[in-house]
Amino acid sequence: MGGLNTKSKDRPIKLHYDVNVNEETGECSQSYYDGELIQKIKGLWFAGKTFVTRFYQWRLEKA
């Protein structure tokens, strides 16, 4: 990864973000404060390729 003094833009492996989409409605989630789209970590990015590491979305519901 380059060590402690390496800038984050120069590191070879980075987090891959994707827009959070509601599976039931197909709508993109937006922030309550400024209306920006909420992005979630979906995997890793390396050498121009994306590797998805988070396949499932978990939801807690009251029983």
CHARMM internal coordinates of N, CA and C (Angstrom, degrees):
IC EDIT
DIST 1 N 1 CA 1.4496
DIST 1 CA 1 C 1.5228
ANGL 1 N 1 CA 1 C 112.13
DIST 1 C 2 N 1.3254
ANGL 1 CA 1 C 2 N 118.82
DIHE 1 N 1 CA 1 C 2 N -8.42
DIST 2 N 2 CA 1.4551
ANGL 1 C 2 N 2 CA 119.59
DIHE 1 CA 1 C 2 N 2 CA 173.85
DIST 2 CA 2 C 1.5143
ANGL 2 N 2 CA 2 C 115.45
DIHE 1 C 2 N 2 CA 2 C 105.02
DIST 2 C 3 N 1.3161
ANGL 2 CA 2 C 3 N 119.47
DIHE 2 N 2 CA 2 C 3 N -10.24
DIST 3 N 3 CA 1.4577
ANGL 2 C 3 N 3 CA 120.82
DIHE 2 CA 2 C 3 N 3 CA 178.17
DIST 3 CA 3 C 1.5197
ANGL 3 N 3 CA 3 C 113.47
DIHE 2 C 3 N 3 CA 3 C 92.71
DIST 3 C 4 N 1.3154
ANGL 3 CA 3 C 4 N 115.12
DIHE 3 N 3 CA 3 C 4 N 179.71
DIST 4 N 4 CA 1.4649
ANGL 3 C 4 N 4 CA 121.80
DIHE 3 CA 3 C 4 N 4 CA -175.21
DIST 4 CA 4 C 1.5249
ANGL 4 N 4 CA 4 C 113.69
DIHE 3 C 4 N 4 CA 4 C -68.02
DIST 4 C 5 N 1.3163
ANGL 4 CA 4 C 5 N 117.35
DIHE 4 N 4 CA 4 C 5 N -33.14
DIST 5 N 5 CA 1.4648
ANGL 4 C 5 N 5 CA 120.44
DIHE 4 CA 4 C 5 N 5 CA -174.41
DIST 5 CA 5 C 1.5160
ANGL 5 N 5 CA 5 C 113.60
DIHE 4 C 5 N 5 CA 5 C -88.33
DIST 5 C 6 N 1.3227
ANGL 5 CA 5 C 6 N 118.11
DIHE 5 N 5 CA 5 C 6 N 1.69
DIST 6 N 6 CA 1.4677
ANGL 5 C 6 N 6 CA 121.10
DIHE 5 CA 5 C 6 N 6 CA 179.87
DIST 6 CA 6 C 1.5244
ANGL 6 N 6 CA 6 C 110.25
DIHE 5 C 6 N 6 CA 6 C -80.56
DIST 6 C 7 N 1.3119
ANGL 6 CA 6 C 7 N 116.37
DIHE 6 N 6 CA 6 C 7 N 134.83
DIST 7 N 7 CA 1.4630
ANGL 6 C 7 N 7 CA 120.83
DIHE 6 CA 6 C 7 N 7 CA 178.03
DIST 7 CA 7 C 1.5295
ANGL 7 N 7 CA 7 C 109.21
DIHE 6 C 7 N 7 CA 7 C -70.01
DIST 7 C 8 N 1.3104
ANGL 7 CA 7 C 8 N 116.42
DIHE 7 N 7 CA 7 C 8 N 150.75
DIST 8 N 8 CA 1.4625
ANGL 7 C 8 N 8 CA 120.11
DIHE 7 CA 7 C 8 N 8 CA -177.09
DIST 8 CA 8 C 1.5223
ANGL 8 N 8 CA 8 C 112.32
DIHE 7 C 8 N 8 CA 8 C -63.58
DIST 8 C 9 N 1.3292
ANGL 8 CA 8 C 9 N 118.43
DIHE 8 N 8 CA 8 C 9 N -30.11
DIST 9 N 9 CA 1.4673
ANGL 8 C 9 N 9 CA 120.32
DIHE 8 CA 8 C 9 N 9 CA 179.08
DIST 9 CA 9 C 1.5265
ANGL 9 N 9 CA 9 C 112.08
DIHE 8 C 9 N 9 CA 9 C -70.70
DIST 9 C 10 N 1.3418
ANGL 9 CA 9 C 10 N 118.13
DIHE 9 N 9 CA 9 C 10 N -19.80
DIST 10 N 10 CA 1.4637
ANGL 9 C 10 N 10 CA 121.95
DIHE 9 CA 9 C 10 N 10 CA -178.82
DIST 10 CA 10 C 1.5298
ANGL 10 N 10 CA 10 C 113.29
DIHE 9 C 10 N 10 CA 10 C -96.27
DIST 10 C 11 N 1.3022
ANGL 10 CA 10 C 11 N 118.43
DIHE 10 N 10 CA 10 C 11 N -1.63
DIST 11 N 11 CA 1.4626
ANGL 10 C 11 N 11 CA 120.85
DIHE 10 CA 10 C 11 N 11 CA -179.37
DIST 11 CA 11 C 1.5300
ANGL 11 N 11 CA 11 C 110.16
DIHE 10 C 11 N 11 CA 11 C -77.43
DIST 11 C 12 N 1.3330
ANGL 11 CA 11 C 12 N 117.90
DIHE 11 N 11 CA 11 C 12 N 140.92
DIST 12 N 12 CA 1.4703
ANGL 11 C 12 N 12 CA 119.90
DIHE 11 CA 11 C 12 N 12 CA -174.64
DIST 12 CA 12 C 1.5211
ANGL 12 N 12 CA 12 C 114.74
DIHE 11 C 12 N 12 CA 12 C -73.00
DIST 12 C 13 N 1.3192
ANGL 12 CA 12 C 13 N 118.48
DIHE 12 N 12 CA 12 C 13 N -29.80
DIST 13 N 13 CA 1.4660
ANGL 12 C 13 N 13 CA 121.64
DIHE 12 CA 12 C 13 N 13 CA -178.36
DIST 13 CA 13 C 1.5199
ANGL 13 N 13 CA 13 C 108.36
DIHE 12 C 13 N 13 CA 13 C -111.29
DIST 13 C 14 N 1.3462
ANGL 13 CA 13 C 14 N 115.60
DIHE 13 N 13 CA 13 C 14 N 128.30
DIST 14 N 14 CA 1.4655
ANGL 13 C 14 N 14 CA 120.46
DIHE 13 CA 13 C 14 N 14 CA -179.03
DIST 14 CA 14 C 1.5221
ANGL 14 N 14 CA 14 C 109.65
DIHE 13 C 14 N 14 CA 14 C -130.60
DIST 14 C 15 N 1.3098
ANGL 14 CA 14 C 15 N 116.03
DIHE 14 N 14 CA 14 C 15 N 163.17
DIST 15 N 15 CA 1.4534
ANGL 14 C 15 N 15 CA 120.80
DIHE 14 CA 14 C 15 N 15 CA 175.94
DIST 15 CA 15 C 1.5197
ANGL 15 N 15 CA 15 C 109.74
DIHE 14 C 15 N 15 CA 15 C -76.16
DIST 15 C 16 N 1.3329
ANGL 15 CA 15 C 16 N 116.01
DIHE 15 N 15 CA 15 C 16 N 143.80
DIST 16 N 16 CA 1.4599
ANGL 15 C 16 N 16 CA 121.43
DIHE 15 CA 15 C 16 N 16 CA 177.07
DIST 16 CA 16 C 1.5248
ANGL 16 N 16 CA 16 C 108.06
DIHE 15 C 16 N 16 CA 16 C -105.44
DIST 16 C 17 N 1.3250
ANGL 16 CA 16 C 17 N 116.78
DIHE 16 N 16 CA 16 C 17 N 122.58
DIST 17 N 17 CA 1.4514
ANGL 16 C 17 N 17 CA 123.00
DIHE 16 CA 16 C 17 N 17 CA 179.50
DIST 17 CA 17 C 1.5187
ANGL 17 N 17 CA 17 C 109.47
DIHE 16 C 17 N 17 CA 17 C -105.61
DIST 17 C 18 N 1.3191
ANGL 17 CA 17 C 18 N 116.69
DIHE 17 N 17 CA 17 C 18 N 150.26
DIST 18 N 18 CA 1.4507
ANGL 17 C 18 N 18 CA 121.94
DIHE 17 CA 17 C 18 N 18 CA 175.12
DIST 18 CA 18 C 1.5225
ANGL 18 N 18 CA 18 C 107.87
DIHE 17 C 18 N 18 CA 18 C -141.90
DIST 18 C 19 N 1.3127
ANGL 18 CA 18 C 19 N 116.62
DIHE 18 N 18 CA 18 C 19 N 154.74
DIST 19 N 19 CA 1.4608
ANGL 18 C 19 N 19 CA 121.33
DIHE 18 CA 18 C 19 N 19 CA -179.11
DIST 19 CA 19 C 1.5288
ANGL 19 N 19 CA 19 C 108.84
DIHE 18 C 19 N 19 CA 19 C -66.65
DIST 19 C 20 N 1.3159
ANGL 19 CA 19 C 20 N 116.13
DIHE 19 N 19 CA 19 C 20 N 136.53
DIST 20 N 20 CA 1.4639
ANGL 19 C 20 N 20 CA 121.72
DIHE 19 CA 19 C 20 N 20 CA 179.53
DIST 20 CA 20 C 1.5325
ANGL 20 N 20 CA 20 C 108.88
DIHE 19 C 20 N 20 CA 20 C -78.79
DIST 20 C 21 N 1.3426
ANGL 20 CA 20 C 21 N 116.51
DIHE 20 N 20 CA 20 C 21 N 118.85
DIST 21 N 21 CA 1.4581
ANGL 20 C 21 N 21 CA 122.24
DIHE 20 CA 20 C 21 N 21 CA -177.41
DIST 21 CA 21 C 1.5334
ANGL 21 N 21 CA 21 C 108.95
DIHE 20 C 21 N 21 CA 21 C -116.17
DIST 21 C 22 N 1.3355
ANGL 21 CA 21 C 22 N 116.04
DIHE 21 N 21 CA 21 C 22 N 132.96
DIST 22 N 22 CA 1.4548
ANGL 21 C 22 N 22 CA 121.24
DIHE 21 CA 21 C 22 N 22 CA 176.29
DIST 22 CA 22 C 1.5335
ANGL 22 N 22 CA 22 C 108.39
DIHE 21 C 22 N 22 CA 22 C -72.39
DIST 22 C 23 N 1.3272
ANGL 22 CA 22 C 23 N 116.99
DIHE 22 N 22 CA 22 C 23 N 120.93
DIST 23 N 23 CA 1.4680
ANGL 22 C 23 N 23 CA 121.74
DIHE 22 CA 22 C 23 N 23 CA -175.94
DIST 23 CA 23 C 1.5308
ANGL 23 N 23 CA 23 C 112.14
DIHE 22 C 23 N 23 CA 23 C -63.80
DIST 23 C 24 N 1.3268
ANGL 23 CA 23 C 24 N 117.59
DIHE 23 N 23 CA 23 C 24 N -34.78
DIST 24 N 24 CA 1.4640
ANGL 23 C 24 N 24 CA 121.03
DIHE 23 CA 23 C 24 N 24 CA -175.44
DIST 24 CA 24 C 1.5263
ANGL 24 N 24 CA 24 C 112.58
DIHE 23 C 24 N 24 CA 24 C -76.31
DIST 24 C 25 N 1.3267
ANGL 24 CA 24 C 25 N 116.83
DIHE 24 N 24 CA 24 C 25 N -42.45
DIST 25 N 25 CA 1.4686
ANGL 24 C 25 N 25 CA 120.38
DIHE 24 CA 24 C 25 N 25 CA -174.97
DIST 25 CA 25 C 1.5262
ANGL 25 N 25 CA 25 C 113.54
DIHE 24 C 25 N 25 CA 25 C -101.60
DIST 25 C 26 N 1.3341
ANGL 25 CA 25 C 26 N 117.40
DIHE 25 N 25 CA 25 C 26 N -21.80
DIST 26 N 26 CA 1.4560
ANGL 25 C 26 N 26 CA 121.20
DIHE 25 CA 25 C 26 N 26 CA -177.62
DIST 26 CA 26 C 1.5112
ANGL 26 N 26 CA 26 C 113.49
DIHE 25 C 26 N 26 CA 26 C 80.83
DIST 26 C 27 N 1.3337
ANGL 26 CA 26 C 27 N 118.34
DIHE 26 N 26 CA 26 C 27 N 8.42
DIST 27 N 27 CA 1.4591
ANGL 26 C 27 N 27 CA 122.29
DIHE 26 CA 26 C 27 N 27 CA -179.62
DIST 27 CA 27 C 1.5204
ANGL 27 N 27 CA 27 C 110.65
DIHE 26 C 27 N 27 CA 27 C -87.87
DIST 27 C 28 N 1.3163
ANGL 27 CA 27 C 28 N 116.10
DIHE 27 N 27 CA 27 C 28 N 147.82
DIST 28 N 28 CA 1.4604
ANGL 27 C 28 N 28 CA 121.73
DIHE 27 CA 27 C 28 N 28 CA 174.94
DIST 28 CA 28 C 1.5253
ANGL 28 N 28 CA 28 C 108.97
DIHE 27 C 28 N 28 CA 28 C -81.37
DIST 28 C 29 N 1.3312
ANGL 28 CA 28 C 29 N 116.52
DIHE 28 N 28 CA 28 C 29 N 136.46
DIST 29 N 29 CA 1.4644
ANGL 28 C 29 N 29 CA 120.93
DIHE 28 CA 28 C 29 N 29 CA 178.52
DIST 29 CA 29 C 1.5207
ANGL 29 N 29 CA 29 C 109.93
DIHE 28 C 29 N 29 CA 29 C -73.92
DIST 29 C 30 N 1.3284
ANGL 29 CA 29 C 30 N 115.69
DIHE 29 N 29 CA 29 C 30 N 138.77
DIST 30 N 30 CA 1.4542
ANGL 29 C 30 N 30 CA 121.24
DIHE 29 CA 29 C 30 N 30 CA 179.41
DIST 30 CA 30 C 1.5177
ANGL 30 N 30 CA 30 C 109.95
DIHE 29 C 30 N 30 CA 30 C -121.27
DIST 30 C 31 N 1.3240
ANGL 30 CA 30 C 31 N 115.33
DIHE 30 N 30 CA 30 C 31 N 153.00
DIST 31 N 31 CA 1.4490
ANGL 30 C 31 N 31 CA 122.23
DIHE 30 CA 30 C 31 N 31 CA 178.60
DIST 31 CA 31 C 1.5269
ANGL 31 N 31 CA 31 C 109.66
DIHE 30 C 31 N 31 CA 31 C -69.48
DIST 31 C 32 N 1.3216
ANGL 31 CA 31 C 32 N 116.68
DIHE 31 N 31 CA 31 C 32 N 144.20
DIST 32 N 32 CA 1.4677
ANGL 31 C 32 N 32 CA 121.17
DIHE 31 CA 31 C 32 N 32 CA 178.48
DIST 32 CA 32 C 1.5249
ANGL 32 N 32 CA 32 C 111.59
DIHE 31 C 32 N 32 CA 32 C -70.91
DIST 32 C 33 N 1.3283
ANGL 32 CA 32 C 33 N 117.37
DIHE 32 N 32 CA 32 C 33 N -27.14
DIST 33 N 33 CA 1.4541
ANGL 32 C 33 N 33 CA 120.83
DIHE 32 CA 32 C 33 N 33 CA -171.54
DIST 33 CA 33 C 1.5193
ANGL 33 N 33 CA 33 C 113.60
DIHE 32 C 33 N 33 CA 33 C -86.07
DIST 33 C 34 N 1.3201
ANGL 33 CA 33 C 34 N 117.20
DIHE 33 N 33 CA 33 C 34 N -48.34
DIST 34 N 34 CA 1.4623
ANGL 33 C 34 N 34 CA 118.54
DIHE 33 CA 33 C 34 N 34 CA -174.22
DIST 34 CA 34 C 1.5239
ANGL 34 N 34 CA 34 C 113.37
DIHE 33 C 34 N 34 CA 34 C -125.43
DIST 34 C 35 N 1.3146
ANGL 34 CA 34 C 35 N 119.38
DIHE 34 N 34 CA 34 C 35 N 1.23
DIST 35 N 35 CA 1.4516
ANGL 34 C 35 N 35 CA 122.29
DIHE 34 CA 34 C 35 N 35 CA 175.90
DIST 35 CA 35 C 1.5156
ANGL 35 N 35 CA 35 C 115.41
DIHE 34 C 35 N 35 CA 35 C 78.90
DIST 35 C 36 N 1.3474
ANGL 35 CA 35 C 36 N 117.24
DIHE 35 N 35 CA 35 C 36 N 7.00
DIST 36 N 36 CA 1.4598
ANGL 35 C 36 N 36 CA 119.82
DIHE 35 CA 35 C 36 N 36 CA 178.86
DIST 36 CA 36 C 1.5252
ANGL 36 N 36 CA 36 C 109.90
DIHE 35 C 36 N 36 CA 36 C -72.23
DIST 36 C 37 N 1.3234
ANGL 36 CA 36 C 37 N 115.96
DIHE 36 N 36 CA 36 C 37 N 153.20
DIST 37 N 37 CA 1.4600
ANGL 36 C 37 N 37 CA 120.68
DIHE 36 CA 36 C 37 N 37 CA 178.08
DIST 37 CA 37 C 1.5261
ANGL 37 N 37 CA 37 C 110.03
DIHE 36 C 37 N 37 CA 37 C -70.66
DIST 37 C 38 N 1.3185
ANGL 37 CA 37 C 38 N 115.73
DIHE 37 N 37 CA 37 C 38 N 137.56
DIST 38 N 38 CA 1.4595
ANGL 37 C 38 N 38 CA 121.57
DIHE 37 CA 37 C 38 N 38 CA 179.89
DIST 38 CA 38 C 1.5186
ANGL 38 N 38 CA 38 C 108.60
DIHE 37 C 38 N 38 CA 38 C -85.62
DIST 38 C 39 N 1.3266
ANGL 38 CA 38 C 39 N 115.66
DIHE 38 N 38 CA 38 C 39 N 129.31
DIST 39 N 39 CA 1.4564
ANGL 38 C 39 N 39 CA 120.88
DIHE 38 CA 38 C 39 N 39 CA 177.87
DIST 39 CA 39 C 1.5167
ANGL 39 N 39 CA 39 C 109.24
DIHE 38 C 39 N 39 CA 39 C -110.39
DIST 39 C 40 N 1.3288
ANGL 39 CA 39 C 40 N 116.34
DIHE 39 N 39 CA 39 C 40 N 142.39
DIST 40 N 40 CA 1.4567
ANGL 39 C 40 N 40 CA 121.86
DIHE 39 CA 39 C 40 N 40 CA 178.19
DIST 40 CA 40 C 1.5199
ANGL 40 N 40 CA 40 C 109.63
DIHE 39 C 40 N 40 CA 40 C -121.98
DIST 40 C 41 N 1.3151
ANGL 40 CA 40 C 41 N 115.54
DIHE 40 N 40 CA 40 C 41 N 153.64
DIST 41 N 41 CA 1.4555
ANGL 40 C 41 N 41 CA 120.94
DIHE 40 CA 40 C 41 N 41 CA 177.24
DIST 41 CA 41 C 1.5216
ANGL 41 N 41 CA 41 C 108.49
DIHE 40 C 41 N 41 CA 41 C -71.40
DIST 41 C 42 N 1.3186
ANGL 41 CA 41 C 42 N 116.09
DIHE 41 N 41 CA 41 C 42 N 128.24
DIST 42 N 42 CA 1.4664
ANGL 41 C 42 N 42 CA 121.32
DIHE 41 CA 41 C 42 N 42 CA -179.79
DIST 42 CA 42 C 1.5179
ANGL 42 N 42 CA 42 C 112.43
DIHE 41 C 42 N 42 CA 42 C -115.23
DIST 42 C 43 N 1.3304
ANGL 42 CA 42 C 43 N 118.18
DIHE 42 N 42 CA 42 C 43 N -17.39
DIST 43 N 43 CA 1.4573
ANGL 42 C 43 N 43 CA 119.84
DIHE 42 CA 42 C 43 N 43 CA -178.60
DIST 43 CA 43 C 1.5187
ANGL 43 N 43 CA 43 C 111.62
DIHE 42 C 43 N 43 CA 43 C 171.29
DIST 43 C 44 N 1.3500
ANGL 43 CA 43 C 44 N 114.96
DIHE 43 N 43 CA 43 C 44 N -148.25
DIST 44 N 44 CA 1.4548
ANGL 43 C 44 N 44 CA 121.87
DIHE 43 CA 43 C 44 N 44 CA -178.20
DIST 44 CA 44 C 1.5219
ANGL 44 N 44 CA 44 C 110.24
DIHE 43 C 44 N 44 CA 44 C -121.72
DIST 44 C 45 N 1.3311
ANGL 44 CA 44 C 45 N 115.68
DIHE 44 N 44 CA 44 C 45 N 154.90
DIST 45 N 45 CA 1.4563
ANGL 44 C 45 N 45 CA 122.39
DIHE 44 CA 44 C 45 N 45 CA 176.30
DIST 45 CA 45 C 1.5157
ANGL 45 N 45 CA 45 C 107.29
DIHE 44 C 45 N 45 CA 45 C -121.74
DIST 45 C 46 N 1.3608
ANGL 45 CA 45 C 46 N 115.96
DIHE 45 N 45 CA 45 C 46 N 127.09
DIST 46 N 46 CA 1.4582
ANGL 45 C 46 N 46 CA 120.90
DIHE 45 CA 45 C 46 N 46 CA -179.72
DIST 46 CA 46 C 1.5248
ANGL 46 N 46 CA 46 C 109.05
DIHE 45 C 46 N 46 CA 46 C -148.85
DIST 46 C 47 N 1.3047
ANGL 46 CA 46 C 47 N 117.47
DIHE 46 N 46 CA 46 C 47 N 129.99
DIST 47 N 47 CA 1.4624
ANGL 46 C 47 N 47 CA 125.06
DIHE 46 CA 46 C 47 N 47 CA 175.66
DIST 47 CA 47 C 1.5298
ANGL 47 N 47 CA 47 C 111.69
DIHE 46 C 47 N 47 CA 47 C 53.30
DIST 47 C 48 N 1.3199
ANGL 47 CA 47 C 48 N 117.51
DIHE 47 N 47 CA 47 C 48 N 40.77
DIST 48 N 48 CA 1.4528
ANGL 47 C 48 N 48 CA 121.53
DIHE 47 CA 47 C 48 N 48 CA 176.79
DIST 48 CA 48 C 1.5171
ANGL 48 N 48 CA 48 C 114.75
DIHE 47 C 48 N 48 CA 48 C 78.96
DIST 48 C 49 N 1.3245
ANGL 48 CA 48 C 49 N 117.64
DIHE 48 N 48 CA 48 C 49 N 6.87
DIST 49 N 49 CA 1.4647
ANGL 48 C 49 N 49 CA 121.70
DIHE 48 CA 48 C 49 N 49 CA 179.93
DIST 49 CA 49 C 1.5178
ANGL 49 N 49 CA 49 C 109.69
DIHE 48 C 49 N 49 CA 49 C -120.19
DIST 49 C 50 N 1.3162
ANGL 49 CA 49 C 50 N 115.59
DIHE 49 N 49 CA 49 C 50 N 149.55
DIST 50 N 50 CA 1.4619
ANGL 49 C 50 N 50 CA 121.49
DIHE 49 CA 49 C 50 N 50 CA 178.19
DIST 50 CA 50 C 1.5192
ANGL 50 N 50 CA 50 C 109.25
DIHE 49 C 50 N 50 CA 50 C -105.49
DIST 50 C 51 N 1.3104
ANGL 50 CA 50 C 51 N 116.31
DIHE 50 N 50 CA 50 C 51 N 136.05
DIST 51 N 51 CA 1.4488
ANGL 50 C 51 N 51 CA 122.47
DIHE 50 CA 50 C 51 N 51 CA 176.87
DIST 51 CA 51 C 1.5226
ANGL 51 N 51 CA 51 C 107.81
DIHE 50 C 51 N 51 CA 51 C -119.26
DIST 51 C 52 N 1.3225
ANGL 51 CA 51 C 52 N 116.40
DIHE 51 N 51 CA 51 C 52 N 108.93
DIST 52 N 52 CA 1.4614
ANGL 51 C 52 N 52 CA 121.03
DIHE 51 CA 51 C 52 N 52 CA -178.55
DIST 52 CA 52 C 1.5203
ANGL 52 N 52 CA 52 C 108.46
DIHE 51 C 52 N 52 CA 52 C -76.44
DIST 52 C 53 N 1.3371
ANGL 52 CA 52 C 53 N 115.74
DIHE 52 N 52 CA 52 C 53 N 126.86
DIST 53 N 53 CA 1.4645
ANGL 52 C 53 N 53 CA 120.86
DIHE 52 CA 52 C 53 N 53 CA -179.98
DIST 53 CA 53 C 1.5246
ANGL 53 N 53 CA 53 C 111.71
DIHE 52 C 53 N 53 CA 53 C -117.39
DIST 53 C 54 N 1.3120
ANGL 53 CA 53 C 54 N 116.98
DIHE 53 N 53 CA 53 C 54 N -11.38
DIST 54 N 54 CA 1.4699
ANGL 53 C 54 N 54 CA 120.70
DIHE 53 CA 53 C 54 N 54 CA -179.62
DIST 54 CA 54 C 1.5221
ANGL 54 N 54 CA 54 C 108.39
DIHE 53 C 54 N 54 CA 54 C -115.79
DIST 54 C 55 N 1.3294
ANGL 54 CA 54 C 55 N 115.13
DIHE 54 N 54 CA 54 C 55 N 101.68
DIST 55 N 55 CA 1.4566
ANGL 54 C 55 N 55 CA 120.92
DIHE 54 CA 54 C 55 N 55 CA -174.29
DIST 55 CA 55 C 1.5261
ANGL 55 N 55 CA 55 C 112.87
DIHE 54 C 55 N 55 CA 55 C -93.49
DIST 55 C 56 N 1.3138
ANGL 55 CA 55 C 56 N 117.72
DIHE 55 N 55 CA 55 C 56 N -24.11
DIST 56 N 56 CA 1.4601
ANGL 55 C 56 N 56 CA 120.96
DIHE 55 CA 55 C 56 N 56 CA -172.52
DIST 56 CA 56 C 1.5226
ANGL 56 N 56 CA 56 C 110.60
DIHE 55 C 56 N 56 CA 56 C -115.90
DIST 56 C 57 N 1.3250
ANGL 56 CA 56 C 57 N 115.27
DIHE 56 N 56 CA 56 C 57 N 151.88
DIST 57 N 57 CA 1.4577
ANGL 56 C 57 N 57 CA 122.50
DIHE 56 CA 56 C 57 N 57 CA 171.46
DIST 57 CA 57 C 1.5161
ANGL 57 N 57 CA 57 C 107.06
DIHE 56 C 57 N 57 CA 57 C -114.64
DIST 57 C 58 N 1.3059
ANGL 57 CA 57 C 58 N 117.14
DIHE 57 N 57 CA 57 C 58 N 125.71
DIST 58 N 58 CA 1.4568
ANGL 57 C 58 N 58 CA 120.82
DIHE 57 CA 57 C 58 N 58 CA -178.66
DIST 58 CA 58 C 1.5197
ANGL 58 N 58 CA 58 C 109.33
DIHE 57 C 58 N 58 CA 58 C -101.29
DIST 58 C 59 N 1.3170
ANGL 58 CA 58 C 59 N 115.52
DIHE 58 N 58 CA 58 C 59 N 146.28
DIST 59 N 59 CA 1.4630
ANGL 58 C 59 N 59 CA 121.63
DIHE 58 CA 58 C 59 N 59 CA 179.84
DIST 59 CA 59 C 1.5233
ANGL 59 N 59 CA 59 C 107.71
DIHE 58 C 59 N 59 CA 59 C -138.12
DIST 59 C 60 N 1.3289
ANGL 59 CA 59 C 60 N 116.08
DIHE 59 N 59 CA 59 C 60 N 133.34
DIST 60 N 60 CA 1.4606
ANGL 59 C 60 N 60 CA 121.47
DIHE 59 CA 59 C 60 N 60 CA 177.37
DIST 60 CA 60 C 1.5203
ANGL 60 N 60 CA 60 C 109.35
DIHE 59 C 60 N 60 CA 60 C -97.82
DIST 60 C 61 N 1.3093
ANGL 60 CA 60 C 61 N 115.68
DIHE 60 N 60 CA 60 C 61 N 133.71
DIST 61 N 61 CA 1.4554
ANGL 60 C 61 N 61 CA 121.22
DIHE 60 CA 60 C 61 N 61 CA 178.03
DIST 61 CA 61 C 1.5143
ANGL 61 N 61 CA 61 C 109.73
DIHE 60 C 61 N 61 CA 61 C -130.77
DIST 61 C 62 N 1.3182
ANGL 61 CA 61 C 62 N 116.05
DIHE 61 N 61 CA 61 C 62 N 150.04
DIST 62 N 62 CA 1.4642
ANGL 61 C 62 N 62 CA 120.47
DIHE 61 CA 61 C 62 N 62 CA 175.33
DIST 62 CA 62 C 1.5132
ANGL 62 N 62 CA 62 C 109.56
DIHE 61 C 62 N 62 CA 62 C -70.94
DIST 62 C 63 N 1.3000
ANGL 62 CA 62 C 63 N 114.96
DIHE 62 N 62 CA 62 C 63 N 139.55
DIST 63 N 63 CA 1.4808
ANGL 62 C 63 N 63 CA 119.23
DIHE 62 CA 62 C 63 N 63 CA -179.81
DIST 63 CA 63 C 1.5047
ANGL 63 N 63 CA 63 C 111.54
DIHE 62 C 63 N 63 CA 63 C -81.92
END
COOR INIT
IC SEED 1 N 1 CA 1 C
IC BUILD
